[in-house]
Amino acid sequence: MDAYPHPFPSSKALPDWFKQLPPALDRHPRSSSVKRCIPFLEACNEGYIIPFYCDVFVKAENDKINFEFAEKDLCDGMSSHYLGQLEGHPLQDADFGTIPLKFHNPWVIETPKGYSCLFTSPLNRMEKRFKLFDGVVDTDTYYNSVNFPFIWTGGDGEFLIEKGTPLAQVIPFKRETLKAEFGLVDKRKSTQVRSKLLTLFNNSYRRLFWHKMEHKNEKS
């Protein structure tokens, strides 16, 4: 399996468009781009990325689509579903929306007892060519490969998906039962938060409320 690029932390796969974006749009201290948005960045950094293990050439035209995998011996590459399994899904009217497919994953993921994994398209990458169907698997007991059903959204044309391209984001989480409670907004707490936000030009959430900054301040 050393021929395949290994899964890696999601923080190492930030989208190119995001890395090229300036933190500020002008010199005013309130000027910020999404590059300073911690919730956006945290979503990108969660968990791990499973990359394509080899080059894949895709040819799509006249309602037909073909995937050619450079490596054909160690992994089957992909398989298909029939539309009845997903009848009425929101992308059914799109080009190739009636052809549900499934990328095969050569990796087995094992987590500690009580932990499952969310499998989804890499967050905030906004991949145009394919959209995975999201799933949660109890990876502490299911010791097997988890494959990735998807819809081709790239339309007609010829496409090269390069080896190492992010395919799926895997986010481990601890299974626990939470009880939701609903009530009126605590205006005192809300006012306290808003008042603090107003004291800074930018990075307010990061500097005042982000848990990683709390740990950083404790160590300093």
Backbone bond lengths (Angstrom), bond angles and torsions (degrees), N, CA, C in turn:
res aa  C-N    CA-C-N  psi(-1)  N-CA   C-N-CA  omega(-1)  CA-C   N-CA-C  phi
1 M - - - 1.473 - - 1.525 112.41 -
2 D 1.339 117.30 -2.54 1.458 118.64 179.28 1.525 111.97 -67.73
3 A 1.336 116.90 -15.76 1.466 120.30 176.76 1.520 111.04 -71.12
4 Y 1.338 115.91 -21.25 1.461 120.65 -178.46 1.522 110.34 -92.75
5 P 1.324 119.12 140.90 1.471 119.96 171.58 1.526 109.59 -65.34
6 H 1.320 116.68 130.96 1.459 120.83 -176.45 1.532 111.32 -76.27
7 P 1.331 117.12 156.15 1.465 119.31 168.94 1.527 109.87 -57.25
8 F 1.320 115.93 151.87 1.469 120.16 -176.07 1.522 109.68 -148.07
9 P 1.343 117.68 162.31 1.474 120.44 -179.68 1.528 111.41 -57.15
10 S 1.309 115.95 138.80 1.467 121.19 -178.21 1.522 112.57 -60.43
11 S 1.325 117.03 -25.76 1.468 120.93 -179.69 1.520 112.25 -62.87
12 K 1.334 117.00 -16.87 1.461 120.84 179.84 1.524 112.57 -93.78
13 A 1.325 116.58 8.15 1.466 119.95 -177.65 1.525 111.72 -128.24
14 L 1.333 116.61 36.82 1.459 118.91 178.24 1.524 109.56 -60.98
15 P 1.334 118.19 140.49 1.468 120.77 -178.52 1.523 112.06 -60.05
16 D 1.324 116.67 144.07 1.461 121.00 -179.77 1.525 111.79 -58.71
17 W 1.341 115.94 -40.51 1.470 118.42 -178.08 1.526 110.50 -63.59
18 F 1.338 116.44 -32.73 1.461 120.96 179.58 1.533 110.51 -71.51
19 K 1.331 116.69 -42.54 1.464 120.55 -179.57 1.532 111.49 -64.99
20 Q 1.325 117.26 -30.57 1.461 121.19 -178.39 1.524 112.66 -83.11
21 L 1.321 117.02 -12.96 1.463 121.35 -176.96 1.527 110.48 -74.93
22 P 1.328 118.67 132.85 1.470 119.69 176.78 1.528 110.71 -71.91
23 P 1.325 118.49 148.05 1.468 120.88 178.93 1.526 112.63 -63.49
24 A 1.334 116.61 -31.89 1.473 121.16 -178.80 1.522 109.20 -128.72
25 L 1.328 115.76 149.51 1.460 120.95 -178.73 1.525 112.01 -88.41
26 D 1.331 116.87 -23.10 1.463 121.60 174.78 1.527 107.73 -153.91
27 R 1.325 117.74 -167.80 1.468 120.63 -172.45 1.526 113.66 -85.51
28 H 1.320 117.18 -9.52 1.465 118.77 179.85 1.527 109.37 -66.68
29 P 1.335 118.19 136.85 1.469 120.80 -176.41 1.528 114.31 -63.46
30 R 1.350 117.33 -19.84 1.460 118.72 176.86 1.527 112.42 -84.46
31 S 1.322 116.95 -8.51 1.455 120.92 -177.46 1.521 110.07 -76.69
32 S 1.311 115.98 116.98 1.465 120.36 -179.22 1.519 110.21 -141.28
33 S 1.321 115.49 146.88 1.457 121.35 171.39 1.529 108.25 -102.80
34 V 1.322 115.87 179.60 1.463 119.46 179.98 1.531 111.26 -66.62
35 K 1.312 117.23 -11.02 1.460 120.39 177.97 1.530 111.36 -64.23
36 R 1.328 116.79 -21.95 1.465 120.75 177.53 1.528 112.12 -96.65
37 C 1.339 116.19 6.23 1.468 120.01 -177.87 1.526 109.33 -87.99
38 I 1.324 116.48 105.78 1.456 121.23 -177.02 1.535 112.37 -63.21
39 P 1.342 120.76 -42.95 1.465 119.14 177.53 1.529 112.80 -57.25
40 F 1.339 117.21 -39.70 1.462 121.95 177.16 1.525 109.83 -62.24
41 L 1.324 116.11 -48.24 1.460 121.39 -177.36 1.525 111.22 -66.65
42 E 1.318 117.70 -40.76 1.458 121.38 179.96 1.530 110.86 -61.30
43 A 1.338 116.74 -39.02 1.460 120.05 178.04 1.528 110.38 -62.74
44 C 1.330 116.10 -42.47 1.463 120.52 179.04 1.529 111.47 -63.58
45 N 1.327 117.41 -32.66 1.458 122.13 -172.31 1.528 114.47 -89.16
46 E 1.334 117.59 -9.78 1.457 120.00 -174.48 1.532 111.81 -68.75
47 G 1.315 117.22 133.65 1.452 121.44 169.77 1.514 114.69 71.29
48 Y 1.325 114.48 -141.51 1.462 121.74 -171.40 1.530 110.80 -135.35
49 I 1.325 114.59 157.94 1.457 121.74 176.77 1.520 109.34 -108.08
50 I 1.324 115.80 131.10 1.462 120.83 167.92 1.522 106.86 -98.97
51 P 1.337 118.04 117.39 1.459 120.47 -177.78 1.531 111.71 -91.77
52 F 1.318 116.18 163.25 1.461 119.99 170.53 1.529 108.22 -60.43
53 Y 1.306 116.17 132.85 1.459 120.08 -174.88 1.523 112.97 -83.71
54 C 1.343 118.32 -9.75 1.456 121.73 177.32 1.524 108.75 -157.63
55 D 1.327 116.86 171.44 1.460 120.99 173.94 1.524 109.59 -66.29
56 V 1.332 115.10 144.36 1.463 120.85 176.63 1.530 108.35 -132.43
57 F 1.333 116.18 125.49 1.468 121.01 177.41 1.522 108.19 -103.00
58 V 1.332 115.57 127.05 1.463 121.46 -176.54 1.522 109.31 -117.09
59 K 1.317 115.53 130.32 1.462 121.25 174.74 1.523 108.07 -123.52
60 A 1.329 116.05 117.90 1.458 121.47 -176.52 1.526 109.48 -126.07
61 E 1.322 116.80 122.75 1.459 120.87 178.12 1.522 109.47 -167.19
62 N 1.338 115.16 149.29 1.466 122.14 175.62 1.529 112.32 52.27
63 D 1.338 115.79 44.66 1.466 122.48 178.17 1.521 113.57 63.86
64 K 1.328 116.79 16.34 1.454 120.71 175.67 1.527 108.79 -122.01
65 I 1.328 115.73 144.76 1.457 119.61 -178.26 1.524 109.35 -138.86
66 N 1.316 116.09 136.38 1.450 121.49 -178.97 1.520 110.16 -130.14
67 F 1.329 116.01 134.13 1.461 122.89 178.27 1.522 108.28 -113.98
68 E 1.316 116.40 123.68 1.459 121.33 176.46 1.522 109.13 -113.16
69 F 1.326 116.55 115.88 1.464 122.75 -179.38 1.526 109.41 -92.53
70 A 1.331 115.98 130.76 1.459 119.81 -179.90 1.534 110.80 -60.60
71 E 1.324 116.52 -39.67 1.466 122.07 -179.94 1.522 107.56 -99.46
72 K 1.318 118.25 121.77 1.461 121.31 -173.73 1.521 113.63 -121.94
73 D 1.335 118.02 -2.09 1.455 120.17 -171.79 1.524 114.06 -98.65
74 L 1.338 117.45 -37.68 1.464 120.48 -172.71 1.523 113.72 -91.84
75 C 1.316 117.47 -20.99 1.468 120.97 -177.37 1.524 108.99 -142.53
76 D 1.327 117.07 142.78 1.462 121.37 -178.87 1.524 112.99 -69.00
77 G 1.325 117.12 -17.74 1.463 119.88 177.63 1.500 114.00 87.07
78 M 1.338 116.80 -65.10 1.459 119.01 -177.27 1.517 110.73 -165.00
79 S 1.319 114.41 169.45 1.453 122.57 174.61 1.523 107.22 -147.47
80 S 1.309 116.99 -172.60 1.468 119.64 -175.88 1.515 111.47 -130.62
81 H 1.323 114.79 160.68 1.454 123.27 169.77 1.527 107.36 -111.37
82 Y 1.309 116.64 169.07 1.459 118.19 171.03 1.523 108.54 -105.83
83 L 1.324 115.29 151.21 1.462 120.95 -170.07 1.525 112.68 -57.20
84 G 1.314 117.76 -32.17 1.458 120.28 -178.11 1.511 113.15 -57.65
85 Q 1.327 117.82 -26.17 1.458 121.07 179.09 1.529 112.22 -70.61
86 L 1.339 116.60 -19.59 1.468 121.54 -176.45 1.524 111.14 -131.15
87 E 1.291 116.51 23.11 1.464 121.08 -174.15 1.528 111.85 -51.10
88 G 1.364 115.31 127.73 1.455 120.59 176.97 1.508 114.79 88.30
89 H 1.334 118.64 7.17 1.463 119.00 -179.82 1.532 109.99 -64.97
90 P 1.337 118.93 153.50 1.469 122.49 -170.18 1.528 115.29 -61.43
91 L 1.333 118.67 -23.03 1.458 120.81 -178.43 1.523 112.76 -96.49
92 Q 1.317 116.36 10.52 1.467 119.48 -174.84 1.524 112.19 -63.26
93 D 1.326 117.87 -31.57 1.466 121.03 -178.55 1.523 112.98 -82.68
94 A 1.327 117.85 -7.65 1.458 121.13 178.87 1.531 109.81 -77.08
95 D 1.331 116.30 162.93 1.458 119.53 174.46 1.525 109.59 -56.41
96 F 1.320 116.78 129.72 1.458 124.05 -179.98 1.527 113.11 67.41
97 G 1.322 116.72 12.60 1.457 120.49 179.10 1.516 113.35 -70.58
98 T 1.327 116.90 -14.77 1.468 120.61 178.34 1.527 111.92 -96.25
99 I 1.336 115.78 10.42 1.470 120.23 -179.26 1.524 109.24 -120.89
100 P 1.337 118.87 75.00 1.470 119.87 178.26 1.527 111.02 -69.23
101 L 1.319 115.61 132.18 1.456 122.35 -176.59 1.525 110.16 -125.02
102 K 1.323 116.73 177.09 1.461 119.61 -178.16 1.520 109.86 -148.08
103 F 1.351 116.29 119.03 1.452 121.48 172.39 1.527 108.52 -75.92
104 H 1.323 116.62 135.44 1.461 120.60 175.64 1.525 109.87 -88.13
105 N 1.308 115.47 141.62 1.458 123.11 -176.58 1.526 109.15 -109.90
106 P 1.327 119.23 120.70 1.460 120.33 -177.67 1.530 114.19 -78.39
107 W 1.337 117.47 -4.74 1.462 120.60 -173.79 1.530 111.38 -102.32
108 V 1.341 115.77 144.54 1.464 122.83 171.25 1.522 107.66 -105.97
109 I 1.327 116.26 130.57 1.466 121.66 -177.86 1.523 108.99 -109.58
110 E 1.324 116.48 128.54 1.458 122.01 178.35 1.525 109.33 -124.73
111 T 1.316 116.30 128.07 1.461 121.60 -179.64 1.532 109.58 -116.88
112 P 1.346 117.39 162.23 1.471 119.91 176.58 1.524 111.52 -61.44
113 K 1.306 116.05 161.71 1.462 121.60 179.68 1.522 110.50 -56.23
114 G 1.317 115.76 132.82 1.463 120.97 178.76 1.515 114.33 92.31
115 Y 1.332 117.30 -0.45 1.462 121.12 -178.83 1.527 111.07 -113.27
116 S 1.320 115.19 135.27 1.461 122.67 174.50 1.521 108.59 -115.87
117 C 1.338 116.31 178.76 1.460 120.94 178.32 1.522 110.59 -132.46
118 L 1.323 114.88 138.46 1.451 121.97 169.51 1.519 107.81 -92.38
119 F 1.334 116.66 127.36 1.458 122.61 176.68 1.525 107.96 -109.53
120 T 1.333 117.11 124.16 1.453 120.71 -175.51 1.521 109.94 -151.05
121 S 1.333 116.31 169.87 1.464 119.93 172.55 1.523 108.38 -63.21
122 P 1.339 118.47 144.78 1.469 119.87 179.09 1.526 110.94 -52.94
123 L 1.321 115.61 122.55 1.460 121.82 -170.92 1.528 111.68 -66.54
124 N 1.320 114.93 134.98 1.471 124.59 176.63 1.531 114.43 65.86
125 R 1.323 117.56 8.97 1.465 118.88 173.41 1.529 110.51 -80.54
126 M 1.352 115.85 -27.10 1.464 121.95 176.70 1.529 111.15 56.30
127 E 1.328 114.54 48.06 1.464 121.96 177.69 1.527 110.24 -59.19
128 K 1.333 117.50 126.29 1.463 122.32 -176.22 1.527 113.40 -87.51
129 R 1.326 117.52 -23.05 1.462 119.69 -169.15 1.527 114.56 -83.67
130 F 1.313 117.51 -29.00 1.467 119.65 -178.55 1.519 109.36 -152.95
131 K 1.330 115.50 152.04 1.472 121.74 178.15 1.517 109.19 -128.90
132 L 1.328 115.57 118.00 1.461 120.11 177.97 1.518 110.58 -74.53
133 F 1.328 115.58 150.22 1.458 120.65 166.85 1.524 106.80 -85.10
134 D 1.324 117.17 131.63 1.456 122.46 -175.52 1.527 110.81 -75.78
135 G 1.325 116.07 150.32 1.457 120.05 178.40 1.513 112.21 -155.19
136 V 1.329 116.03 155.01 1.467 123.11 175.21 1.523 108.01 -119.57
137 V 1.324 116.41 130.93 1.465 122.01 -178.13 1.532 109.24 -128.45
138 D 1.331 115.67 137.36 1.467 121.06 175.39 1.525 108.30 -77.95
139 T 1.308 116.12 86.09 1.459 121.96 -173.39 1.524 112.95 -77.60
140 D 1.311 117.80 -0.14 1.463 120.01 174.09 1.524 111.00 -82.83
141 T 1.335 117.37 -22.35 1.470 120.83 179.67 1.533 112.08 -116.82
142 Y 1.331 117.25 -28.30 1.465 120.70 -177.38 1.529 109.09 -90.26
143 Y 1.330 115.60 88.35 1.466 120.85 -177.95 1.530 108.14 -88.69
144 N 1.324 115.00 82.17 1.456 121.08 -175.75 1.521 108.45 -163.79
145 S 1.321 117.17 161.74 1.459 120.06 176.77 1.520 110.55 -65.85
146 V 1.320 116.23 141.83 1.461 122.37 174.22 1.529 106.67 -108.10
147 N 1.323 116.48 114.96 1.461 120.85 -178.90 1.523 110.92 -90.58
148 F 1.344 116.75 170.41 1.459 121.15 -167.67 1.524 112.24 -125.12
149 P 1.334 117.60 95.48 1.468 120.29 173.98 1.528 109.94 -63.28
150 F 1.336 116.52 145.16 1.460 119.56 -177.25 1.519 110.72 -156.43
151 I 1.323 113.90 167.18 1.460 123.02 172.21 1.523 107.65 -118.58
152 W 1.322 116.34 134.03 1.459 120.03 175.43 1.523 109.04 -75.15
153 T 1.329 117.20 123.05 1.465 122.05 -176.85 1.523 112.07 -117.44
154 G 1.330 117.23 8.33 1.456 121.13 -175.93 1.510 114.90 -82.72
155 G 1.347 116.87 -8.23 1.458 119.53 -179.58 1.522 112.05 73.41
156 D 1.334 115.12 -165.33 1.466 120.96 -179.56 1.517 111.25 -72.18
157 G 1.327 115.40 153.79 1.461 120.31 174.81 1.505 111.88 135.31
158 E 1.313 115.19 -176.29 1.455 122.79 176.23 1.528 108.55 -114.82
159 F 1.317 116.59 132.93 1.461 121.64 -172.19 1.528 109.91 -136.16
160 L 1.322 115.99 141.34 1.456 121.44 172.16 1.522 108.26 -112.69
161 I 1.328 116.04 114.66 1.461 121.27 173.23 1.524 106.05 -94.67
162 E 1.307 117.40 112.67 1.456 121.11 -172.07 1.527 112.33 -79.41
163 K 1.304 115.24 146.77 1.462 122.27 172.92 1.526 109.48 -50.54
164 G 1.327 116.78 132.69 1.458 121.38 -179.57 1.514 113.95 95.87
165 T 1.346 117.78 -11.73 1.465 121.04 177.25 1.525 109.46 -61.08
166 P 1.331 119.50 132.27 1.465 120.52 178.22 1.529 111.75 -57.25
167 L 1.325 115.82 126.43 1.462 122.10 179.14 1.524 111.11 -102.73
168 A 1.328 116.33 -50.65 1.465 120.24 -176.23 1.520 110.04 -142.54
169 Q 1.332 115.53 151.08 1.459 121.95 173.83 1.520 107.80 -107.92
170 V 1.327 115.74 130.97 1.459 122.25 -177.18 1.530 108.29 -114.11
171 I 1.323 116.45 119.39 1.465 120.95 -175.71 1.528 109.37 -119.16
172 P 1.339 118.28 103.56 1.462 120.93 177.35 1.535 110.40 -69.78
173 F 1.324 115.96 146.71 1.465 120.21 175.46 1.520 109.54 -152.47
174 K 1.305 114.66 153.36 1.460 120.60 179.75 1.523 109.68 -84.13
175 R 1.321 115.57 128.30 1.465 119.66 177.94 1.530 109.76 -73.55
176 E 1.306 115.80 125.78 1.457 120.50 175.86 1.521 108.73 -155.98
177 T 1.312 115.58 150.78 1.460 121.04 -178.99 1.523 109.37 -93.16
178 L 1.310 115.93 122.42 1.458 121.45 178.99 1.530 109.20 -111.69
179 K 1.297 115.88 144.81 1.455 121.14 178.60 1.517 108.96 -108.76
180 A 1.314 116.53 120.69 1.468 121.06 -179.75 1.524 110.41 -82.30
181 E 1.316 115.67 141.32 1.455 121.99 174.26 1.523 108.22 -126.55
182 F 1.310 117.17 139.13 1.454 122.23 -177.88 1.531 109.26 -121.49
183 G 1.325 114.76 138.83 1.454 118.71 -179.09 1.513 110.21 -165.75
184 L 1.313 116.17 -169.40 1.452 121.43 179.36 1.519 111.00 -76.87
185 V 1.314 115.52 150.31 1.461 120.59 177.68 1.525 109.84 -64.26
186 D 1.325 115.79 133.85 1.460 121.00 175.19 1.536 106.81 -77.91
187 K 1.325 117.13 99.50 1.467 121.20 -174.66 1.522 112.41 -63.29
188 R 1.306 116.53 -31.69 1.462 119.19 179.94 1.527 110.50 -64.87
189 K 1.322 116.40 -48.23 1.466 120.27 179.48 1.521 110.79 -65.28
190 S 1.329 116.20 -40.69 1.459 120.35 -179.81 1.525 111.17 -63.55
191 T 1.336 116.69 -41.44 1.464 120.81 179.38 1.523 111.12 -65.86
192 Q 1.324 116.16 -38.75 1.464 119.84 178.55 1.532 110.80 -60.66
193 V 1.330 116.22 -44.60 1.473 120.40 -179.81 1.519 110.29 -64.93
194 R 1.322 117.50 -47.84 1.468 121.08 -178.44 1.523 111.31 -63.02
195 S 1.322 116.37 -37.69 1.460 119.77 179.92 1.528 110.85 -63.70
196 K 1.312 116.71 -40.76 1.464 120.38 177.81 1.530 110.70 -66.00
197 L 1.338 116.75 -41.27 1.467 120.58 -179.61 1.521 111.44 -59.33
198 L 1.318 116.42 -36.70 1.464 121.09 -175.28 1.529 113.27 -73.41
199 T 1.324 117.40 -10.59 1.469 119.06 -177.13 1.524 113.26 -84.41
200 L 1.323 117.18 -8.48 1.464 120.79 -177.46 1.520 110.32 -122.71
201 F 1.328 116.58 148.08 1.463 120.76 177.52 1.521 111.74 -73.04
202 N 1.334 117.25 -41.07 1.457 119.68 -177.29 1.529 110.39 -151.77
203 N 1.316 115.57 172.48 1.466 122.65 179.19 1.525 113.00 56.11
204 S 1.329 116.98 29.41 1.468 120.17 -175.59 1.525 111.86 -62.36
205 Y 1.323 116.11 -48.83 1.466 118.95 -179.34 1.524 111.11 -60.90
206 R 1.334 114.77 -45.73 1.466 119.32 -179.09 1.532 111.44 -60.71
207 R 1.306 117.16 -45.87 1.459 121.04 -173.05 1.525 113.69 -78.66
208 L 1.337 117.11 -25.37 1.466 119.33 -172.73 1.532 114.86 -111.91
209 F 1.342 117.16 -26.22 1.464 118.56 -170.75 1.526 115.40 -128.39
210 W 1.313 118.24 -15.43 1.458 121.58 -176.35 1.515 110.29 -69.44
211 H 1.318 117.24 130.88 1.469 121.09 -174.41 1.528 112.25 -62.45
212 K 1.317 117.65 -31.70 1.472 118.87 -179.40 1.528 111.48 -68.50
213 M 1.317 117.03 -31.52 1.463 119.47 176.07 1.527 111.14 -70.62
214 E 1.340 116.64 -32.86 1.455 120.11 177.17 1.531 110.16 -62.02
215 H 1.347 116.38 -44.71 1.458 120.38 179.32 1.521 110.79 -66.15
216 K 1.329 116.15 -37.81 1.455 120.13 179.32 1.522 111.42 -63.46
217 N 1.328 115.11 -41.99 1.467 119.86 -179.89 1.528 111.53 -67.38
218 E 1.362 115.74 -33.51 1.458 119.36 179.37 1.534 111.69 -66.79
219 K 1.337 116.17 -32.90 1.467 121.15 -177.60 1.520 111.62 -80.23
220 S 1.349 115.77 -26.78 1.472 118.81 -176.24 1.535 111.82 -80.15
